[in-house]
Amino acid sequence: MIDTTLERFKADVIDASMQTPVVLDFWAPWCGPCKTLGPMLEKLEQQYGGRFRLVKVDTDAQPELAQHFRIRSIPTVFGIVNGQPVDQFQGALPESRLREFIDRLLPDAGDVEVEQAMQAIERGDHPAAIGHLQKALAADPANDQALLLYAQLLLQDNDAGAAQAQLARLSPAAMQDPQVQELLAQARRQLEEGVAPPPPGLLERVANEPGDLQGRLDLARHYIGQKAWASALEQLLEIVRRDRTFGEDVGRRTMIEVFGLASAQPELVSEWRRRLSSVLF
């Protein structure tokens, strides 16, 4: 919490609001409702952990600021974002309505993650960028910007199937973008050209000896290397079905690893988790 003055107002409020929303509270020592509202705002500033800044103006000590904002009654509270007042209220509100007021000022959690992802991309840190984009999509699965960035990163990592899955979730309007159409075509080309066939004889070996669990594991690992998740999971699930003890439960353990690797395709992961559960239980 900051008590600002006319001289410090630009730095305390205008400049600060370019980085963090500012809650600007006009009050006075003799104001009864101010004595209720002020402590609640201070408590919320602590609870929100720096997501907004509380700045207070004593109207008796700073009449020029009160006049500039045309304060007619107190308390009067403004929400300042990017140097501009975007919301306001007068009087003491209950805490629930104060939280609603503050929440309206805060940037969308998904947009914050997308911004951090873009910064990570600029640093060349793709794993961090993907982590931020996954958080953005957890907050808003329909975030077109996050979906598009995620698909681009997946294509750069040669995971065309996962990229295709993200692009398929874009809104109809986003789908009309020529850039999206080009990415879809790129994903299709990668899928057509990128999957190498299994080593000679491995498919035949598994077909002729269905109980050859080492052969199935070798085949699954080949598909994992090609990011052909469904084909890998099919072989691993068969290992689990036939012998849980094989390789110290390597079938189940490897399936769980693949679930993490294929996290960009939540529908696929959900389906194979269900299949694994049906075999285990």
VOPAGU-2260 file (C-alpha; in pm, 1 decimal, decimal comma):
REM VOPAGU-2260
SITE   aa  ch    i         X         Y         Z
SITE  MET   A    0       0,0       0,0       0,0
SITE  ILE   A    1     126,7     347,6     -94,2
SITE  ASP   A    2      10,8     693,9      17,4
SITE  THR   A    3      71,0     905,0    -290,4
SITE  THR   A    4     105,6    1278,3    -344,6
SITE  LEU   A    5      62,8    1511,2    -639,5
SITE  GLU   A    6     437,9    1499,9    -704,3
SITE  ARG   A    7     460,1    1118,2    -695,0
SITE  PHE   A    8     125,7    1045,6    -859,2
SITE  LYS   A    9     263,7     977,1   -1207,6
SITE  ALA   A   10     517,8     724,0   -1082,6
SITE  ASP   A   11     292,1     567,4    -818,2
SITE  VAL   A   12     -18,3     535,0   -1034,7
SITE  ILE   A   13      20,0     609,4   -1406,7
SITE  ASP   A   14     357,7     444,9   -1462,3
SITE  ALA   A   15     288,1     159,8   -1218,2
SITE  SER   A   16     -42,8      75,8   -1386,8
SITE  MET   A   17     144,0      -0,4   -1709,9
SITE  GLN   A   18     277,1    -310,1   -1535,1
SITE  THR   A   19      18,3    -392,5   -1267,8
SITE  PRO   A   20    -343,7    -278,9   -1219,0
SITE  VAL   A   21    -374,0      -3,2    -958,8
SITE  VAL   A   22    -662,0      35,6    -713,1
SITE  LEU   A   23    -673,8     407,6    -631,3
SITE  ASP   A   24    -856,2     480,8    -305,0
SITE  PHE   A   25    -962,1     839,6    -224,8
SITE  TRP   A   26   -1026,7     869,6     149,5
SITE  ALA   A   27    -998,8    1102,9     448,9
SITE  PRO   A   28    -919,4    1046,3     818,2
SITE  TRP   A   29   -1265,3    1166,9     931,8
SITE  CYS   A   30   -1457,7     940,1     689,7
SITE  GLY   A   31   -1637,0     654,9     869,1
SITE  PRO   A   32   -1688,7     424,3     564,7
SITE  CYS   A   33   -1323,1     478,8     471,4
SITE  LYS   A   34   -1221,2     318,1     800,0
SITE  THR   A   35   -1409,1       5,1     691,8
SITE  LEU   A   36   -1306,6      -0,9     328,0
SITE  GLY   A   37    -937,3      83,1     369,2
SITE  PRO   A   38    -839,2    -216,3     584,5
SITE  MET   A   39   -1031,7    -452,3     355,7
SITE  LEU   A   40    -843,0    -323,2      51,9
SITE  GLU   A   41    -512,8    -358,0     235,6
SITE  LYS   A   42    -596,7    -715,5     333,3
SITE  LEU   A   43    -691,1    -803,3     -24,4
SITE  GLU   A   44    -370,6    -650,0    -158,2
SITE  GLN   A   45    -177,2    -893,2      60,1
SITE  GLN   A   46    -398,1   -1188,2     -33,4
SITE  TYR   A   47    -363,4   -1119,5    -405,7
SITE  GLY   A   48      14,0   -1136,1    -370,2
SITE  GLY   A   49     112,8    -839,8    -584,1
SITE  ARG   A   50    -137,5    -892,2    -864,5
SITE  PHE   A   51    -260,8    -538,1    -804,6
SITE  ARG   A   52    -119,5    -229,2    -629,9
SITE  LEU   A   53    -319,0     -30,9    -373,2
SITE  VAL   A   54    -253,8     344,4    -378,7
SITE  LYS   A   55    -433,1     575,7    -134,7
SITE  VAL   A   56    -501,4     948,4    -165,3
SITE  ASP   A   57    -583,7    1149,7     146,8
SITE  THR   A   58    -820,9    1409,4       0,3
SITE  ASP   A   59    -753,6    1651,5     286,9
SITE  ALA   A   60    -379,3    1640,5     226,3
SITE  GLN   A   61    -403,8    1622,5    -155,6
SITE  PRO   A   62    -692,5    1850,7    -261,3
SITE  GLU   A   63    -546,1    1899,2    -611,4
SITE  LEU   A   64    -573,4    1528,9    -685,2
SITE  ALA   A   65    -925,8    1514,8    -542,7
SITE  GLN   A   66   -1023,7    1807,9    -762,2
SITE  HIS   A   67    -862,2    1655,0   -1070,9
SITE  PHE   A   68   -1066,3    1334,1   -1024,1
SITE  ARG   A   69   -1380,4    1536,3    -938,0
SITE  ILE   A   70   -1426,4    1361,2    -607,3
SITE  ARG   A   71   -1770,9    1448,5    -464,1
SITE  SER   A   72   -1793,6    1187,5    -190,3
SITE  ILE   A   73   -1559,7     943,9     -21,5
SITE  PRO   A   74   -1455,2     676,5     -29,4
SITE  THR   A   75   -1427,7     676,3    -407,3
SITE  VAL   A   76   -1216,9     404,2    -567,9
SITE  PHE   A   77   -1084,7     387,2    -923,9
SITE  GLY   A   78    -934,5      94,5   -1110,1
SITE  ILE   A   79    -641,2     214,9   -1322,5
SITE  VAL   A   80    -502,0      -3,4   -1602,0
SITE  ASN   A   81    -241,3     107,7   -1856,7
SITE  GLY   A   82    -261,9     465,0   -1728,8
SITE  GLN   A   83    -639,7     493,3   -1768,6
SITE  PRO   A   84    -931,9     464,3   -1523,1
SITE  VAL   A   85   -1137,6     163,6   -1635,9
SITE  ASP   A   86   -1377,3     115,6   -1343,6
SITE  GLN   A   87   -1485,1     288,1   -1022,8
SITE  PHE   A   88   -1723,5     278,0    -724,8
SITE  GLN   A   89   -1822,4     491,1    -428,2
SITE  GLY   A   90   -1887,1     390,9     -68,6
SITE  ALA   A   91   -1782,3      85,4     127,2
SITE  LEU   A   92   -1854,3    -244,3     -48,8
SITE  PRO   A   93   -1866,0    -592,8     106,1
SITE  GLU   A   94   -1556,4    -803,2      50,0
SITE  SER   A   95   -1720,8   -1024,2    -212,7
SITE  ARG   A   96   -1798,6    -722,5    -432,4
SITE  LEU   A   97   -1451,0    -580,8    -374,8
SITE  ARG   A   98   -1305,4    -905,5    -507,3
SITE  GLU   A   99   -1529,5    -882,6    -813,2
SITE  PHE   A  100   -1410,7    -526,1    -874,5
SITE  ILE   A  101   -1044,4    -625,8    -842,4
SITE  ASP   A  102   -1084,3    -939,3   -1055,4
SITE  ARG   A  103   -1225,0    -730,0   -1340,6
SITE  LEU   A  104    -902,3    -529,8   -1344,5
SITE  LEU   A  105    -668,5    -827,6   -1357,9
SITE  PRO   A  106    -540,0    -967,0   -1686,2
SITE  ASP   A  107    -682,7   -1299,1   -1798,1
SITE  ALA   A  108    -475,3   -1585,4   -1658,2
SITE  GLY   A  109    -457,9   -1752,0   -1999,3
SITE  ASP   A  110    -334,4   -1434,1   -2167,3
SITE  VAL   A  111     -62,1   -1399,9   -1904,0
SITE  GLU   A  112      56,9   -1754,2   -1978,4
SITE  VAL   A  113      55,7   -1685,9   -2353,0
SITE  GLU   A  114     266,2   -1374,5   -2298,9
SITE  GLN   A  115     512,9   -1573,3   -2088,1
SITE  ALA   A  116     519,8   -1842,7   -2356,5
SITE  MET   A  117     610,0   -1584,2   -2618,9
SITE  GLN   A  118     891,6   -1457,1   -2400,0
SITE  ALA   A  119    1017,3   -1814,6   -2358,1
SITE  ILE   A  120    1007,9   -1863,5   -2735,9
SITE  GLU   A  121    1217,3   -1548,8   -2782,3
SITE  ARG   A  122    1471,4   -1699,0   -2540,6
SITE  GLY   A  123    1469,2   -2024,1   -2736,2
SITE  ASP   A  124    1326,1   -2215,8   -2438,7
SITE  HIS   A  125    1061,6   -2428,9   -2609,6
SITE  PRO   A  126     993,8   -2662,5   -2314,4
SITE  ALA   A  127     911,5   -2363,0   -2094,1
SITE  ALA   A  128     694,2   -2214,5   -2369,0
SITE  ILE   A  129     500,2   -2538,5   -2403,6
SITE  GLY   A  130     449,0   -2548,2   -2027,1
SITE  HIS   A  131     302,0   -2197,6   -2030,2
SITE  LEU   A  132      77,8   -2278,0   -2326,2
SITE  GLN   A  133     -53,8   -2589,8   -2154,9
SITE  LYS   A  134    -143,4   -2375,7   -1852,8
SITE  ALA   A  135    -312,8   -2121,1   -2080,2
SITE  LEU   A  136    -522,2   -2394,7   -2237,8
SITE  ALA   A  137    -606,9   -2540,2   -1899,1
SITE  ALA   A  138    -746,4   -2197,7   -1806,3
SITE  ASP   A  139    -922,2   -2152,5   -2141,8
SITE  PRO   A  140    -931,8   -2450,4   -2381,4
SITE  ALA   A  141   -1067,5   -2222,3   -2656,0
SITE  ASN   A  142    -776,4   -1975,7   -2650,3
SITE  ASP   A  143    -699,0   -1955,8   -3023,1
SITE  GLN   A  144    -368,6   -1777,0   -2975,9
SITE  ALA   A  145    -243,6   -2044,5   -2735,5
SITE  LEU   A  146    -362,4   -2325,4   -2964,1
SITE  LEU   A  147    -188,9   -2172,8   -3264,9
SITE  LEU   A  148     140,6   -2113,5   -3083,9
SITE  TYR   A  149     129,5   -2463,6   -2937,2
SITE  ALA   A  150      72,0   -2617,0   -3279,4
SITE  GLN   A  151     363,7   -2420,6   -3426,9
SITE  LEU   A  152     598,9   -2543,3   -3154,3
SITE  LEU   A  153     480,6   -2901,6   -3196,2
SITE  LEU   A  154     545,4   -2885,9   -3569,7
SITE  GLN   A  155     895,6   -2753,8   -3502,1
SITE  ASP   A  156     944,1   -3055,8   -3274,0
SITE  ASN   A  157     819,5   -3284,1   -3555,3
SITE  ASP   A  158     510,7   -3389,0   -3358,0
SITE  ALA   A  159     265,6   -3345,6   -3643,8
SITE  GLY   A  160     -10,3   -3556,0   -3489,3
SITE  ALA   A  161     -16,3   -3344,6   -3174,9
SITE  ALA   A  162      -1,6   -3023,9   -3380,7
SITE  GLN   A  163    -292,6   -3142,3   -3590,4
SITE  ALA   A  164    -492,3   -3214,2   -3274,2
SITE  GLN   A  165    -436,7   -2857,6   -3147,9
SITE  LEU   A  166    -525,6   -2699,3   -3481,3
SITE  ALA   A  167    -848,2   -2899,1   -3491,7
SITE  ARG   A  168    -958,1   -2723,1   -3170,8
SITE  LEU   A  169    -936,2   -2373,6   -3323,0
SITE  SER   A  170   -1252,2   -2170,4   -3362,8
SITE  PRO   A  171   -1424,0   -2170,2   -3706,8
SITE  ALA   A  172   -1311,5   -1808,7   -3758,6
SITE  ALA   A  173    -948,3   -1893,6   -3683,2
SITE  MET   A  174    -965,8   -2190,1   -3919,7
SITE  GLN   A  175   -1018,0   -1949,6   -4210,4
SITE  ASP   A  176    -679,8   -1785,7   -4152,4
SITE  PRO   A  177    -437,5   -1870,9   -4438,0
SITE  GLN   A  178    -162,1   -1924,3   -4180,1
SITE  VAL   A  179    -371,1   -2193,8   -4012,3
SITE  GLN   A  180    -441,7   -2363,3   -4345,3
SITE  GLU   A  181     -69,5   -2368,3   -4419,4
SITE  LEU   A  182       4,8   -2520,8   -4078,0
SITE  LEU   A  183    -259,4   -2788,6   -4137,5
SITE  ALA   A  184    -100,4   -2870,5   -4472,6
SITE  GLN   A  185     243,1   -2882,4   -4308,3
SITE  ALA   A  186     111,6   -3120,1   -4043,1
SITE  ARG   A  187     -36,1   -3347,7   -4309,7
SITE  ARG   A  188     295,2   -3354,1   -4497,1
SITE  GLN   A  189     486,2   -3440,8   -4182,3
SITE  LEU   A  190     244,4   -3721,7   -4103,6
SITE  GLU   A  191     275,3   -3863,2   -4454,6
SITE  GLU   A  192     653,4   -3839,1   -4470,2
SITE  GLY   A  193     771,2   -3861,3   -4113,0
SITE  VAL   A  194     681,0   -4209,6   -3983,9
SITE  ALA   A  195     953,6   -4458,7   -4062,2
SITE  PRO   A  196     852,6   -4825,1   -4089,1
SITE  PRO   A  197     946,4   -5061,0   -3803,4
SITE  PRO   A  198    1274,0   -5254,3   -3834,1
SITE  PRO   A  199    1251,2   -5538,9   -4085,5
SITE  GLY   A  200    1082,9   -5846,6   -3947,2
SITE  LEU   A  201     962,2   -5686,6   -3620,9
SITE  LEU   A  202     596,8   -5662,2   -3725,5
SITE  GLU   A  203     609,1   -6017,8   -3861,1
SITE  ARG   A  204     774,5   -6138,9   -3542,2
SITE  VAL   A  205     495,9   -5996,2   -3326,1
SITE  ALA   A  206     227,3   -6119,3   -3564,5
SITE  ASN   A  207     364,8   -6475,2   -3562,3
SITE  GLU   A  208     433,1   -6481,5   -3187,5
SITE  PRO   A  209     163,1   -6275,5   -3011,7
SITE  GLY   A  210     314,2   -6364,0   -2674,8
SITE  ASP   A  211     655,1   -6220,1   -2766,3
SITE  LEU   A  212     636,0   -5933,8   -2517,9
SITE  GLN   A  213     991,6   -5815,5   -2578,8
SITE  GLY   A  214     907,0   -5786,7   -2947,1
SITE  ARG   A  215     599,3   -5583,2   -2859,4
SITE  LEU   A  216     807,1   -5358,8   -2635,2
SITE  ASP   A  217    1063,9   -5306,1   -2912,3
SITE  LEU   A  218     782,1   -5221,5   -3151,9
SITE  ALA   A  219     627,2   -4979,2   -2902,1
SITE  ARG   A  220     961,1   -4804,9   -2852,3
SITE  HIS   A  221     995,5   -4766,7   -3228,0
SITE  TYR   A  222     654,3   -4602,2   -3246,2
SITE  ILE   A  223     738,5   -4378,0   -2950,5
SITE  GLY   A  224    1045,5   -4259,4   -3137,7
SITE  GLN   A  225     818,4   -4174,5   -3430,6
SITE  LYS   A  226     563,8   -4006,8   -3196,7
SITE  ALA   A  227     303,1   -4249,8   -3322,7
SITE  TRP   A  228     142,3   -4258,0   -2979,8
SITE  ALA   A  229    -165,2   -4467,4   -3054,5
SITE  SER   A  230      36,8   -4743,5   -3219,5
SITE  ALA   A  231     281,3   -4747,4   -2926,4
SITE  LEU   A  232       2,8   -4756,5   -2668,9
SITE  GLU   A  233    -165,9   -5044,1   -2849,2
SITE  GLN   A  234     144,4   -5262,2   -2809,4
SITE  LEU   A  235     204,9   -5154,7   -2449,9
SITE  LEU   A  236    -152,3   -5224,9   -2347,0
SITE  GLU   A  237    -125,2   -5574,0   -2489,6
SITE  ILE   A  238     185,2   -5628,8   -2275,7
SITE  VAL   A  239     -10,8   -5518,8   -1968,1
SITE  ARG   A  240    -299,9   -5744,4   -2062,9
SITE  ARG   A  241     -79,7   -6050,6   -2111,6
SITE  ASP   A  242     167,0   -6015,1   -1823,4
SITE  ARG   A  243     179,7   -5734,4   -1566,3
SITE  THR   A  244     505,9   -5869,1   -1426,0
SITE  PHE   A  245     697,0   -5853,7   -1755,2
SITE  GLY   A  246     993,7   -5621,0   -1720,8
SITE  GLU   A  247     877,8   -5512,5   -1375,4
SITE  ASP   A  248     547,9   -5382,2   -1514,4
SITE  VAL   A  249     724,8   -5206,0   -1800,8
SITE  GLY   A  250     409,2   -5202,0   -2012,4
SITE  ARG   A  251     209,3   -4993,2   -1763,9
SITE  ARG   A  252     505,5   -4775,3   -1669,2
SITE  THR   A  253     583,1   -4695,3   -2031,5
SITE  MET   A  254     218,7   -4618,5   -2103,0
SITE  ILE   A  255     226,1   -4357,5   -1827,9
SITE  GLU   A  256     539,2   -4206,7   -1981,7
SITE  VAL   A  257     363,6   -4188,7   -2317,9
SITE  PHE   A  258      64,6   -4015,7   -2158,4
SITE  GLY   A  259     302,5   -3738,0   -2057,6
SITE  LEU   A  260     467,6   -3724,2   -2399,5
SITE  ALA   A  261     128,5   -3712,4   -2572,8
SITE  SER   A  262     -19,6   -3446,7   -2343,8
SITE  ALA   A  263     -86,3   -3225,2   -2645,7
SITE  GLN   A  264    -352,6   -3476,7   -2749,5
SITE  PRO   A  265    -577,7   -3490,3   -2440,2
SITE  GLU   A  266    -853,6   -3683,4   -2615,3
SITE  LEU   A  267    -611,0   -3959,1   -2713,6
SITE  VAL   A  268    -461,1   -3971,9   -2364,1
SITE  SER   A  269    -805,0   -3985,6   -2203,9
SITE  GLU   A  270    -913,0   -4273,7   -2427,6
SITE  TRP   A  271    -601,9   -4481,9   -2358,0
SITE  ARG   A  272    -616,0   -4408,4   -1985,2
SITE  ARG   A  273    -968,1   -4547,8   -1990,6
SITE  ARG   A  274    -851,1   -4858,8   -2175,2
SITE  LEU   A  275    -565,2   -4910,2   -1931,4
SITE  SER   A  276    -799,2   -4876,5   -1634,5
SITE  SER   A  277   -1036,9   -5133,8   -1780,5
SITE  VAL   A  278    -750,4   -5383,2   -1810,2
SITE  LEU   A  279    -609,9   -5312,4   -1464,1
SITE  PHE   A  280    -937,0   -5309,4   -1274,3
